[in-house]
Amino acid sequence: SPVEEKSTFTVVLTSAGATKIQVIKELRTLTSLGLKEAKDLVDGAPKTIKENATKEEADKMKKALEAQGAKIELK
């Protein structure tokens, strides 16, 4: 039987890297998080950013956040 393509992904911030401020800014652009929530999430990494994201959404978030120095894992 063919391997089923995963249709939804969990986007996990494994590390915010050196430029936390930029990562927090980008997170707020990508999600509806407030400043405190975004900061707590970044400070508490590894943390889940989004569950049930489409492949497109997950890839977009990964690319955008990694451009700011974060490490992202898609599960």
C-alpha positions, -999 to +999 in steps of 0.1 A: +000+000+000+013+035-007+028+055+021+002+081+032+014+116+028+011+135+060-016+162+056-012+181+089+019+191+108+029+204+142+053+232+140+078+231+170+103+258+179+132+238+191+155+268+197+151+305+193+188+310+184+207+342+191+183+367+178+153+361+201+138+396+195+136+389+157+121+355+163+095+369+186+086+396+160+083+370+133+062+347+155+038+376+161+035+382+124+028+345+117+004+339+146-021+358+166+001+357+197+005+388+219+039+400+229+040+382+263+028+349+248+053+350+220+081+359+244+071+331+268+070+306+239+105+316+227+119+316+262+104+282+269+116+264+238+112+237+227+075+247+223+047+239+199+039+270+178+010+255+157-008+222+155-027+209+126-009+232+101-011+223+065+022+214+047+021+249+031+016+267+064+042+246+082+068+251+055+061+289+054+065+292+092+096+271+092+112+292+065+103+325+080+114+316+115+146+299+104+154+331+084+155+348+118+178+322+133+154+299+150+154+261+148+121+246+137+110+210+136+079+198+118+063+167+133 
